[in-house]
Amino acid sequence: MNTTACNVHDSLLDSGKHCLAVPFYYSFKPALVTGVHDNHLALASPIIAYWSLSLFFHFLDHSGWKWLEKYRIHESVEAQSRNRATRTQVVLAVILQHAIQTVLGLFWLTAEGKPVNHVKKMQDIRQFLKPLLAMVVGKESLQAVDPDLVYGVYWWAIPIFQFFAAMFIIDTWQYFLHRLMHANKFLYKQFHSVHHRLYVPYAFGSLYNHPVEGFLLDSLGAALAELLTGMSTRQAMLLFVFSTLKTVDDHCGYSLPFDPLQLMTGNNADYHDIHHQVIGIKSNFSQPFFVHWDAILGTRMTRRDIELRKQKQVQKSD
């Protein structure tokens, strides 16, 4: 489904005309929300997403619904007895991180977005594709580059690639920095140990970090992903919201078979919970999207691995 400023799709590649067909997700509006600059919306939306999903899980925690008990990773009384940070401390720390994140964003996204000449960019893509297609079908057979192909590359293939590339960058940044904070005693004691005061994670504690760690691990990593992939402000907004929702869900304390964020990859609440336990504190560094770095570098631990380790310990004791 496309939105178009004219009726002729092919003319979007005609430099003499100014009509443009765009996909359903694109808006010609200068601001998605009237009266709110997109830069400011990009900063506010992940914070709104964080507290909205956190409050949803907080409601589940206090709902008293018996059917939810089988999906809890830990008993609620365990969170009260084993966690070493009060909920007030957690809330204040998260608010501080959001404030730092917002200040960084105000500097990072201060430049006014320049109008994008989509027609010119699509013409550039056509020129780039032309010799490649000529190599495939032959110069004699190539009459012209199909406008639909250019349209698909520009409006779908490139944005999808940018999004997954940004996810990969965030995963890579967080894996190696997270692992370093566990390998280096100074970094762990001074910074990362704060997050591990929550032995039993819960949703609104997902960004309970030392401010330095929060800046380096979360805020700076997301900013670099946006920069290196060349995302627009609106693309970055989607990335920031999605990564925030995934991070909150990974700390929610529930293993929910109907949660889409937990179904998309093996890096979910149960996977990350293992990392918060003593047995898995040197494992499962990957966050927030995929588990490839754990799998490649041998730091992945599953519930099955824990059971096998316990069985071996029992056998040795016998």
N, C-alpha and C positions, 0 to 999 in steps of 0.2 A: 504494500500500500504506500503510495507516494503522495506528497504534497507538491504542488507545482504552481509557479507564478505565471505560467502560460500553458498553452495546450499542446505545444510541439516538443516532444521529448528529445528528438535528435538535435534540436537547435541548441541544446545546452553546450554543444561543442563548437558552435558557430560563433566565431569571435565578433561577427557583425550583429549579433543579437544578444539580448540581456535577460532572456528567460532562463529559469532554472528549475529542474525537477529535483526534489529532495525526498528522502525517506520519511516515514511517519515520525521518527524520533526527533527530527530536527525542527527547531522553531526559529522563525524569522524575527521574533520579538527581541529587542535589544536587552531586555532583562526578563528572566523566567518568571520572577515575581515582581509585579508592578511596584516601583518605588524602592526596590532593594537591588543594589548592584550585584551582579553575578559573583564578583570576588567575595563580597561579604556573605552571600548565600553559601558559597563554597566553604567558608569558615564555620558558619553556623550549622549547616546541615549535618555534619558528622557528630556534633555535640548533641543536637536534637535526637539523632538516631541512637546515640549511646544511651541517653537517659530514658528514651522511650522503650527500647528493648530491655534495658535493665529493670525498669519499673514493671514491665510485663512479667519477667522472671521473678521479681520480688513478690509480685502478686501471687504467682504460683507457689512460691515458698511458704506463704502465709494463708493459702486458700483452704488448707485442711482437707483437700480432696484425696480420698484414700486411693483412688485409682492411679494417682501420680507417684505413689510411693515406690512402685516397682521400677520406675524410671530414674529415681534418684541414684546418683553415684555414691553418695554418702548419706548417712542418717543426719537429719538436721541438728541433732544434739551434738554430733561429732564436730560440726562447724563451730558451735559455740564453745566447745571445750578445747579444741586443738589449735584454733586460729589465735595468733598472737597480736592481732591488730583489731581495735574496736571499729565498729561500723562508722562512728563519727570520724575517726582518724582516716579511714578509707575514703569517705566522701570528701573530706577536706583536701586530701592528697590528689584526688581525681580532679576536683575543681581547680587546684593549682596547675595541674598538667594541662587542663583545657585552656587556662589563661595563658600559659607559656606558648601553647600550640597556636592560639589566636594571635598573639603578638608576632610570632614568627611568620604566620600567614599574612599579616598586614604588611610586613616588609617584603615577603616573597611575592605577593600578588598585587603590589601597588600599581604596577604599570597598567594603564588603560588598554584594553584589548583593541588592537587595530582591526578594521573591517577586513574580512577575508574575501578574497576574490576567488570564489569556488570555481568559476568557469576557467580562469587562468590556470589554476592548479590541476584541473582535469585535462586541460590541453597539454600541460607538462607531462602528465601521466600517459597520455596518448602518445606523445613523442618518445617517451621512455619505453613503452610497450612495443612500438612499431618495429624496431630492429630485432627485438626478441621474438616477436611473432614471425618475422620474415625468416629467421633461422629455422623455425619449426615448419612453416608451410611453404617457404620459398618466396623470394622477392616477386617472382612472376605471378604467383597465385594470390599474393596479398593485395587486395584492392584498397581496403581501408580498415582501420581498427574499429571494431564494433562499439558504438556508443554505450550499449548496455554493459559491455565488458569493462569499459572505463568507469562507468557509473558504479558497478559492483565493487571494483577495486577501491575507488575513492571513498564511497559511502559505507562500505561494509568490511572489506578485507583489511584495509589499513586501520580503521578504528578497533576492530577485533584484535588484530595483531598488537596494537599499542596497549590495549587493556591487559592482554595476557603477558606481554613483555613487562609491563609495570608490576603485575603480580609476581612474576619471576624475580624482578629486581628487589621488591620488598621481601620476598621469601629469602633471597640470598643474603641481603643486608642483615636481616634479623637473625638468620641461622648462625652466621659466623660471629656476629657481635654478641648474641646470646650465649653461644658456646664459649667465647672468650671470657665472658663475665663469670662463667662457672669454672673455667680453667685457671684463671688468675685469682689468687686468694684476696688480693687487695681490692680488685674490682667487685668481687662477690661480697666481701664483708662491708665495703663502704657503700655500695650501690644496689646490687641485684638482690641481696638478702632481704631488702625491704619487701619486694614482691613475694618472696617465699615465706613471709610471716603468715600468709594465707595458705595454710596446709590444705585446707578444703576450699577451693575457689568458689566464688559466686559471682553473678553477672556484673554488678556495679563495682566489683573489685578488680575487674580485668585490667584497668589502667592504674591500679594501685602500685606505683613505682616511686623510686627516688626521682626527684625532678631532673637530675642529670641523665639518668637512664631513660626517662620518658622522652626527653628532648632528643637524645641520640638514637634510641632504638625505634621509637614510633614516629615522632614528628619529622625528624631529618630524613629517615628512610623513605617516608611517603613523599616528601618534597623532592628527593632525588629521583624517585621513580617517575614523578610527574615531569621533571625537567628532562631526563634522559630519553623519555619516549615522545617528547614534543606534544604532550596533550594540551588541548584547549582547556579553558577554565571549567567548562561544563563537563568535559570528560573527566577532569581531575575531581570534580564534585562527586561524580558517580563512583569513582575509585575510592575516594575518602569515605564515603558513606558505606560502601560495600565492605571495605576492610574493617571499618569500625563495627559493623554488625557482626562480621565473622569473628572478630576478637571477643566481643561480648558473649557471643554464643559459645565460643570455645571455653569460656569460664563459667558457664551457666549452672553447672552442677547436675545436669540432666543428660541422660543418654536417650534421646527421643527418636524413635524410628520414623516419625512423620515430620521431622524438622528438615526442611530442604537444605539449610546451611550445614547440617551434619551428614547429609546424604551425598553431597557433592564431591567430597574427598574423604580419605581416611584420617585427615587432620581435623579432628572434632573434639568435643568436650571430653569424651572418655580418653582419647589419645593424649590430650594435654594434661588431663588429671594425673596420669601416670608420672609425668614430669614433676608434679608437685609433691609426690610421695617420696619417702626416703629411698625406696628401692629403685626409683626411676629418675632421680635427680640428675644423673649424669647421662640421661637419654632424652629422646624426643625434644630436641631443641627447635625443630622446625615450627614456624608459625608465620602468618596465620592461615595460609592457603593449602599448600601441598606438603608431602612428606619425602620428596625425592632426595633432599640433602641428607636426611637421616638414613634413608635406605642406601644411598651411595657410599656414605662415609661410616656406616656401621654403628650408628647411634640410635637406631630404631628399636623400640621395645613395645610389645603388645601384651595384652592380658594373657595370651597363650604362653609367651616367653616367661612371664612371671610365674605361671603355674608350673612350667617345666623346671624353673630354678628352685621353686619350693620343693618339688618332688626330689630333685637331686640332693637338696639339703637333708631331707628326711632319710633318703637312702644312705647318705654318709653317716648320719647319726645312728642308724641301725647297724 
